[in-house]
Amino acid sequence: MRGDENDMDTNIRDDHSLEPVHDARLSQPQLATLDLILQSGKLLFANGQTTEKIVFALKELAAAGGFQATIFANWGGLTVRLKNGANSYSETIAVEPAGVDMGKVSATMNVIQQVCAGKMDLSTARCALQEISKSGPVSLARFALLAGTGAAALGVIFGVDHPASLILIALIAGGGACLRRWLATLSHNLFVQPFCAALLAGIAGAIAVRLNFSSDQRLIAVCPCMILVPGPHLLSGALDLARARIPLGIARIVYATVVTLSISTGLVLGLALGGVGMAPSGASAIVPLGYDVLAAGVAVAAYGTFFNMSWQTLPIPIAVGMLAHGCRWGAITLAGVNPATGATYSVPDRRDPDDADC
């Protein structure tokens, strides 16, 4: 068994060290196949692919090489058992599923598909995986810009109608994004970035309250924190639990919970430093359908940026998000259901167009 340095968050730290497998007991085809499976699995697992799709893709990759594979995924490591007739061999690669980079996931899945289809040999595939591993996150400018516009869009959805408030929300969220990128160069701790970004939002929100800046004081602090919530990890954890991968599902949920707790602590502490408490939430204002749907599209584009999706892949998620939010608006405004119930009308079937099977 072996372990590479953990990829705690591929948008934060990626050592690019996809080291080859060496073992005298294995034939060259076995070594090449096992190596490709491990490196593909590392990229997929570290960057947010669902466990079920990882298992399916890696089994297909093994089958393309004439082997059978069994995959074991746990927080901190991915184990592959390769079988050829009566002989089997297991190896573990250390990796934490703490990142979300759909650009790397899509590119890795494309390599796997080409190998499965016989359009790419193993050596070329490994070189392609090395290049994928070295690819960086989205530019700081795009990251900060979309963080700001995404937070402002959430403000619109939750009833902020004061232009100055929306501008302030965008500036706070954009500043938080720049702060997160800077902190990434200083610490590999998974919880420092969301905590500090939320702390900044809390301090800025407290200043807005002190200056009586607008009537949307609570949302000025809260909206920049909403974009920090680790939704993909909660969803992946729930999917793992639903498929009886109990330890991994619990680990994902616990990780997402601690991130959320870090965000909440930073927000409350920031407000407290300004001598302001967290006011109880009241009823949200009714937002016109056009504003609600457009804001939802902007929010989806922002989250797509956080997950390193290319511009070419964003139109479909944006359209789905706008349609889903239109359904939510209709359920709340026309049918009179509460927001929690209305949210159930806006949850489409989770299908990833980039994750086609081999």
C-alpha positions in Angstrom: 0.0 0.0 0.0 1.1 3.5 -0.6 0.0 7.1 0.0 0.6 10.3 -1.8 0.2 13.7 -0.1 -3.5 14.4 0.5 -5.2 16.8 -1.9 -7.2 18.6 0.8 -8.8 21.0 -1.7 -7.6 20.9 -5.3 -8.5 24.6 -5.7 -6.1 25.3 -2.8 -3.4 22.8 -2.9 -2.5 20.4 -5.7 1.0 19.0 -5.6 0.6 17.5 -9.1 2.3 14.3 -7.8 0.6 11.6 -9.7 3.5 9.2 -9.1 3.5 5.9 -11.0 3.0 2.5 -9.4 6.0 0.2 -9.1 5.7 -3.4 -8.0 7.8 -6.3 -9.3 4.9 -8.8 -8.7 2.8 -7.2 -11.4 3.1 -7.5 -15.2 3.5 -4.4 -17.2 -0.2 -4.4 -18.4 -1.3 -4.8 -14.8 1.0 -2.0 -13.6 -0.1 0.4 -16.3 -3.8 -0.4 -15.8 -3.6 -0.1 -12.0 -1.6 3.1 -12.2 -4.2 4.7 -14.6 -7.1 3.6 -12.3 -5.5 5.0 -9.2 -4.6 8.3 -10.8 -8.0 8.7 -12.5 -9.7 7.8 -9.2 -7.5 10.3 -7.3 -8.5 13.2 -9.6 -12.2 12.3 -9.6 -12.4 11.7 -5.8 -10.5 14.8 -4.9 -12.5 17.1 -7.1 -16.1 16.3 -6.3 -17.3 13.4 -8.5 -20.0 11.3 -6.9 -18.8 8.0 -5.4 -21.1 5.9 -7.5 -19.8 7.4 -10.8 -16.2 7.0 -9.7 -16.8 3.3 -9.0 -18.5 2.7 -12.3 -15.9 4.6 -14.3 -12.9 2.9 -12.7 -14.5 -0.6 -13.1 -15.0 0.2 -16.8 -11.4 1.4 -17.1 -10.2 -1.9 -15.6 -12.5 -3.9 -17.9 -11.0 -2.0 -20.9 -7.6 -3.4 -19.8 -8.9 -7.0 -19.4 -9.2 -6.9 -15.6 -11.8 -6.9 -12.9 -11.7 -4.1 -10.2 -13.2 -3.6 -6.8 -13.2 0.0 -5.5 -13.3 1.0 -1.9 -13.7 4.8 -1.2 -13.1 6.2 2.3 -12.3 9.7 3.5 -8.6 9.9 3.2 -8.0 7.1 0.7 -9.1 5.2 -2.3 -8.3 1.5 -2.6 -8.3 -0.4 -5.8 -8.3 -4.2 -5.9 -7.3 -5.5 -9.4 -8.1 -9.1 -10.2 -6.9 -11.2 -13.1 -8.1 -14.7 -12.9 -7.1 -16.2 -9.6 -4.6 -13.4 -8.8 -5.5 -10.1 -7.2 -3.6 -7.1 -6.0 -4.7 -4.1 -3.9 -3.2 -0.7 -3.6 -4.4 2.5 -1.8 -3.8 6.1 -2.8 -4.2 8.8 -0.2 -6.8 11.5 -1.1 -9.4 13.5 0.6 -12.7 14.4 -1.2 -12.6 18.0 0.0 -12.5 19.8 -3.3 -14.9 20.6 -6.1 -13.5 21.2 -9.5 -15.8 20.1 -12.2 -13.4 21.1 -14.9 -10.9 18.5 -13.7 -13.8 15.9 -13.3 -15.0 16.5 -16.8 -11.6 16.3 -18.3 -10.8 13.1 -16.4 -14.0 11.5 -17.4 -13.3 12.3 -21.0 -9.9 10.6 -20.8 -11.5 7.5 -19.3 -14.2 7.5 -22.0 -11.5 7.6 -24.7 -9.5 4.8 -23.1 -12.7 2.7 -22.8 -13.5 3.3 -26.5 -10.0 2.3 -27.6 -9.2 5.8 -28.8 -6.3 6.5 -26.4 -3.5 4.2 -25.1 -2.6 4.0 -21.4 0.6 6.0 -21.8 -1.1 8.9 -23.5 -3.9 8.8 -21.0 -1.5 9.0 -18.1 0.2 12.1 -19.7 -3.3 13.6 -20.1 -4.0 13.0 -16.4 -0.8 14.7 -15.5 -1.8 17.8 -17.4 -5.3 17.8 -15.8 -3.7 17.6 -12.4 -1.6 20.6 -13.1 -4.5 22.8 -14.3 -5.4 25.6 -12.0 -8.6 27.1 -10.7 -10.5 29.9 -12.4 -8.8 33.3 -12.5 -9.0 35.5 -9.5 -10.8 38.2 -11.4 -13.6 35.8 -12.5 -13.7 34.2 -9.0 -14.1 37.6 -7.2 -16.5 39.0 -9.8 -18.8 36.0 -9.8 -18.7 35.7 -6.0 -19.9 39.3 -5.8 -22.6 39.0 -8.4 -23.7 35.7 -7.0 -24.1 37.0 -3.5 -26.0 40.1 -4.8 -28.2 37.7 -6.8 -29.0 35.8 -3.6 -29.8 39.2 -2.1 -32.4 39.8 -4.8 -33.9 36.4 -4.3 -34.3 37.1 -0.6 -35.9 40.5 -1.1 -33.1 43.1 -1.1 -34.3 45.9 -3.4 -32.0 48.7 -2.4 -29.3 49.2 -5.1 -26.7 50.4 -2.6 -27.3 47.3 -0.5 -26.8 45.0 -3.4 -23.5 46.8 -4.3 -22.3 46.5 -0.8 -23.2 42.8 -0.7 -21.2 42.3 -4.0 -18.2 44.2 -2.7 -18.1 42.2 0.6 -18.5 38.9 -1.2 -15.8 39.8 -3.8 -13.5 40.9 -1.0 -14.1 37.6 0.7 -13.2 35.8 -2.4 -9.9 37.6 -2.7 -9.3 37.0 1.0 -9.9 33.2 0.5 -7.4 33.1 -2.4 -4.8 34.9 -0.4 -5.3 32.6 2.6 -4.9 29.6 0.4 -1.2 30.6 -0.1 -0.7 30.8 3.7 -2.6 27.7 5.1 -3.8 24.4 3.9 -6.4 24.2 6.7 -9.8 23.4 5.2 -11.8 25.7 7.5 -9.7 28.9 7.7 -11.0 30.3 4.4 -14.8 30.1 5.0 -14.3 31.3 8.6 -12.3 34.4 7.6 -14.6 35.2 4.7 -17.6 35.0 7.0 -15.8 37.0 9.6 -15.2 39.8 7.1 -18.9 39.7 6.1 -19.9 39.9 9.8 -17.7 42.9 10.4 -18.9 44.7 7.3 -22.5 43.9 8.2 -22.0 45.3 11.7 -20.6 48.5 10.2 -23.6 48.8 7.9 -25.9 48.5 11.0 -23.9 51.1 12.9 -24.1 53.5 10.0 -27.8 52.7 9.5 -26.9 52.1 5.9 -30.2 50.6 4.7 -33.2 48.5 5.7 -31.5 45.3 4.5 -28.8 45.3 7.2 -29.2 41.6 8.1 -28.9 40.4 4.5 -25.9 42.6 3.9 -24.0 40.3 6.3 -25.8 37.0 5.5 -25.8 37.0 1.7 -22.0 36.9 1.3 -22.0 33.9 3.6 -24.6 32.0 1.7 -22.2 31.4 -1.2 -19.8 29.7 1.2 -22.2 26.9 2.2 -20.8 23.5 1.0 -23.8 22.2 -0.8 -22.0 19.7 -3.0 -20.5 17.9 0.0 -23.9 17.7 1.7 -25.4 16.3 -1.4 -22.6 13.8 -2.0 -22.8 12.7 1.6 -26.5 12.1 1.3 -26.1 10.1 -1.9 -23.4 8.0 -0.2 -25.7 7.3 2.8 -28.5 6.4 0.4 -26.3 3.8 -1.2 -25.2 2.4 2.2 -21.7 3.8 2.0 -22.2 4.8 5.6 -18.6 5.7 6.8 -17.9 7.9 3.7 -21.4 9.5 3.8 -21.0 10.3 7.5 -17.5 11.8 6.9 -18.8 14.0 4.1 -21.7 15.2 6.1 -19.5 15.9 9.1 -17.0 17.8 6.9 -19.8 19.9 5.4 -21.3 20.5 8.9 -17.9 21.7 10.3 -17.5 24.1 7.3 -21.0 25.4 7.9 -20.2 25.8 11.6 -17.0 27.7 10.7 -19.1 30.1 8.5 -21.7 30.6 11.2 -19.0 31.2 13.9 -17.2 33.7 11.7 -20.4 35.6 10.9 -21.6 35.8 14.5 -18.1 36.8 15.7 -17.8 39.5 13.1 -21.2 41.0 14.1 -20.2 40.7 17.8 -17.0 42.6 17.2 -19.1 45.4 15.9 -21.4 45.3 18.8 -24.3 43.9 16.8 -26.4 40.8 17.3 -28.0 38.6 14.7 -31.6 39.9 14.3 -34.4 37.3 13.9 -35.4 36.8 10.3 -38.7 38.1 9.2 -40.9 37.3 6.3 -39.1 37.7 2.9 -40.4 40.3 0.5 -42.3 39.2 -2.6 -39.8 39.4 -5.5 -41.2 39.8 -9.0 -40.9 36.7 -11.1 -38.6 38.2 -13.7 -36.1 39.4 -11.0 -36.3 36.1 -9.2 -35.6 34.0 -12.3 -32.8 36.3 -13.6 -31.2 36.3 -10.1 -31.3 32.5 -10.0 -29.5 32.3 -13.3 -26.7 34.7 -12.0 -26.4 32.6 -8.8 -26.0 29.4 -10.8 -23.3 31.0 -13.0 -21.6 32.0 -9.7 -21.6 28.5 -8.3 -20.5 27.2 -11.6 -17.5 29.5 -11.3 -16.7 28.3 -7.8 -16.7 24.7 -9.1 -14.5 25.6 -12.1 -17.0 24.9 -14.8 -16.1 26.3 -18.2 -18.3 29.0 -19.8 -19.4 26.5 -22.5 -20.9 24.1 -19.9 -22.8 26.8 -17.9 -25.9 27.6 -20.2 -27.7 24.3 -19.4 -27.3 24.6 -15.6 -28.3 28.2 -15.8 -31.4 27.4 -17.7 -32.3 24.6 -15.4 -31.7 26.8 -12.3 -33.9 29.6 -13.8 -36.7 27.1 -14.6 -36.5 25.5 -11.2 -36.6 28.9 -9.4 -39.6 29.9 -11.5 -41.4 26.8 -10.2 -40.4 27.7 -6.7 -41.7 31.2 -7.2 -45.0 29.9 -8.5 -45.4 27.5 -5.6 -44.7 30.2 -3.0 -46.5 33.1 -4.6 -49.4 31.5 -6.3 -50.0 28.3 -4.3 -49.1 29.9 -1.0 -46.8 27.2 0.2 -44.0 28.0 2.7 -40.4 28.5 1.3 -39.2 25.1 2.6 -42.0 23.3 0.7 -41.5 25.6 -2.3 -37.9 24.5 -2.5 -39.0 20.9 -3.2 -40.5 22.1 -6.4 -37.2 23.5 -7.6 -35.0 20.4 -7.2 -34.5 18.8 -10.6 -33.1 15.3 -11.2 -29.4 15.4 -10.6 -27.8 14.5 -13.8 -24.4 15.8 -14.9 -24.0 16.2 -18.7 -20.2 15.9 -18.4 -20.3 12.6 -16.6 -21.5 10.3 -19.4 -20.7 6.6 -18.8 -17.8 4.9 -20.6 
